[in-house]
């Protein structure tokens, strides 16, 4: 290294085949020499903070691995990604080979420390299924799983693959949402389950697994606002009620469609009387216009509700 009179110490770190000399540990005019790091690119954030992006090329696909605060972290992310896609295919200074896995390996055994686990899932799916999806999805036969952690995932029908490939699921409490047209939408609405519905009362999971979101596993009990199925003398009947300042029972009916229309008719009456409360309307799709009008006109609203004043 030449004259070291002005150099107190130099510490070199060997990292994934590259040698990094730590600049902060060098005193004097010694110039830091750093070997090029495969897949790592220096950049600057809007606030002028240095940042390092990592990316990898595999099967002709250029994949961004994220931004990191230092080069070593970015290099580690690249190494972890290369390990998932196939370490044997990596050579320094060149993109990953197009020779991806020929058999499905799955995500079992994936352990990453720097690379986000969700990105690791996308890479594993690309390796095994030849399709890159930005959201953390791994495709199986006729279904796929959307992962949060190795132990936390939700199972969906293959028919939903396009939707969740383009929508990121977020969790708030026990509820799952996606951003759709600028709004946060509860994913249960995709099954016809109304807002504020309660699992076990308004719908249930056939196999008891609340993470299995396949359509065949979700059975709806109460589809309509203000309507609840109850059992009387061994038979199902449907009770309609509406919440104003407390619950008011509208009546009990033989079918859920009739109870839903009773709720609609009561909500309209209350609005006409000046009630400012926002009552959601039930949409009953399996009735033709004549049947709808016949049931609607036959419904009688109790005098107790008719006497309410606002």
N, C-alpha and C positions, 0 to 999 in steps of 0.2 A: 504494500500500500504506500510505499515511499516513506518520506520523512513523517514521523508520527509525533514530532515534538509538540505540536499544537493540538494533538488529538489525545484526549484523556481516555476515551473508550469508544469502541465501536461494537455494537451488538447486531449480529446478523441472525435473522430467523429463517429457518428452512420451512417453507409452507407449500405443500402440494407441488414439490419439485421446483419452486421458484425461490430465489433468495431475496429477502427484503432487508434493507439496512435502515434501521430506525433513525430518522433524521434528528430527533430530539436528543439522541444520545451522542451526537457528534459535535465536537467543539472545534472551531477553526475553519479553515477554508476547504475542508474535505467535501467533495460533491457526493451526494447520495446517489447510489446506483441501484436501480430496481429493475429486475427482469420483467418483461411484459407478462401480464396476467391474462390468460385465455378467458374470453367472454366477459371481461370487466371493462367498463368505460367510465371515465371521469366526467362529471357534469356539475352544474351549479343550480341550486334551488333559487326560487324567486327572491329570497332574502339574502342571496349571495353565499349561502352556506354550501361548502363542498359536499358532493354526494357521488355515489358510485352505483352505476346500473350494471346488472348482470343479465346476460341472455345466453341462449344456447340454440344451436341449429341441429335439428334431428329429422330424418326422413324428408328433407327438403322444406321443413317448417321452421321458421325463425320464431322462437318463443322467449318472451320477456320474462325474467325471473324476479323483477322488482328492484327497488332502490335501497341502498344500504349506506350507513354513515361512514364506513371506511372500506378500503380496498380488501382487507383480509376477510371481512364479513361477506363482501360480494364474491370473492374467490371461493369461500366456503360454500355459499349458496350454489355457485356453478358446480362445484365438486359434488354436492349432494344431488343436484339435478342429474348430473352425468351418471352417478351411481344408480339412480332409479332407471334411467333410460338404457344403461348398460355400460359399465365401466370399461369393459374390454374393447369397446368401440371408440374410446377416447384417445386421442393423441395430442400432445401439447401443440398449440398454435393452429389446430385444424378443427373444423366442425365435427360434430358427432356423425358417425357413419349412418347411412340409410338402412343398415341392417338392424332393424328393431327386433323385438322379441317375436318369435314365431308361435309361441304358446302363451296362454293367459297366465300371468303370475299373480295378479290381484294386488291389493294394497297391504295384505298381511306382511308384517315384518318391516314396513317402511318406518324409519325413525329419522327425523330431521331435527336439527338444532337451530339452524339459521333460516333455511328455506321454509316459508309458511306451509303448514300441513295441507291447506286447501290447494296450493299450487302443486304439491307433491301428488295429490289425487289426480289432478288434471294431467300431469305427466304420466302417471301410471296408466290412466285410461288411454292416452295417446299411444303409449308403448304397446298395450295389449289389444286395443280395438281400432287403431289406425285413424282415430278421429280426435282432434284437439278441441276441447270445450273449456272455456274460461272459468265457468263455475265448477265447484268441486264435485263432479259427477263421475261415477264409475258405472259402466254399462254391463249388465248381465243379460241373459237370454230372457226376453219379454218383459224385463223390468230394469230399473236402475236405482242406484242409491246416491243420495245427496249427503255429503259428509260435512260435519262440523269438526269432529275429532275422530281418532281411530275407533272410539267406542260409541260415539254419538252420530247417528245417521238416520235418514228417513228414506223409506222405500216407496217408489212411485211406478205407475204403469208406463210402459214404453210410449204410449200415446202422449204423455206429458213431456217427453224429452225435449221437443223444440221449445216449449214454453220455458222450462227451467234452465235450458241452455242460455237463454237470453234474459233471465230474471234471477237476481240474487236474493236468496231467502235471508231475512233478518228475524231475530227472535226478540220479543218483548214479553217478559214473564213467561207464561206457558203458551203464548200465541206466536204463530208464524205469519210473517207478512212479506209481500213483495211490492216494489214500487212499480205501479202501472199507470201510465198517462199522468204522471205527477202526483198520484195519490198512493197512500199506504193501504194495500188491500189484503185482508185476511185470506189466506189460501183456502180456508174452509168454504168460502163462498163459491169456489170452483165445483163443489159437490152439491150446491143448492142448500147449504146449511146457513141459516140466517145469523145475523150479528147477535151476539150475546147468548147464543145457544149453548147449552150445557151438555158436556159428554156424559152419557149414562142416562140422561133424562130426555134430551132432544135427539140424540143420535148415539150410536155405539159402534165399537170395533168388533167385528165378528170373531176374530181370533184372539181378542183381548190385548193385542199389541197396538198401542196408540202411535207408534212410529211407522206402522204399515199403512201408507196412504193410498194403496191401490183401491180402485173404485169398488171392486167386489168385496172389500173388507169393511166398507163404511155403509151402515144402514141407518137411514133417517127415520126417526119416530115422529117428531113434530116439525113439519116443514114450514108452517106459517106463523106469522106474528100473532101473538095473543091466543094461540091455540095449543092445547095440551091434551094428549091422549090419556085417558084414564080407564080403569076397569070397573065395571058394575055388573053384578050378577053373572060373572064369568065372560062378559062381552066387552069389547072396546067401544067406548063412546068418546066424544070430543067436546071438551069444555072450552068456551071462548070467554075471555075476560080482557078488560082494558084498564090500563093504569092511568089514573088522573092524579088525584091526591090520595093515593091508595088504590087497591085493586077493586074493580067493579065487575061482577060476574054478569056476562051478557046472556048466557044460556048454555045448555048442553045439546049436542046434535049427533045424529047417526053417522055423519061423514065429516071428514076434516075439511072438505071443500065447503060444505054448508057453514061450518064454524068459522072458516076464513072469511066468507062473505058477510057473516054476521058482524065480525070485527070491522070489516071495511065500512059497512053501513053505519055502525055506531060511531066510527071515527069521523065520517062525513057529517053526521048529525051534530056532533060536538063542535066541529069546526064552524058549522052554520050558526051555532049558538054563541060563538065568540071565543071558544077555547083556543088559546095560542100554542098549545102543546103540539109538537110535530109527531104525528102518528104515521108510521110507515105503512104503505099499502101492500096488501097481499095480491100477488098475481097468480091467478088460478088458470093454468094453461090447458088443462084437460077437460074444459067445459066449452061447448059451443055457445053461441050468443043466445039462443033461445033458452037453453038450460040455465045459463048464467042469470038471465033476466027473471026466469020463473022462480029460481031459488031466492034471488035477491029480494023480489017483491013479496015473497011469502014470509020473510023474516020480520018478527015483531020485536021492537025495542022496549024494554021494561020501563014502567012509569018512573021508577027511581032514577034511571039515567035521563029520561026526558025532562025531569024536574030540575036537573042541575042548572045552575046559573053561573055566569062568568063575568 
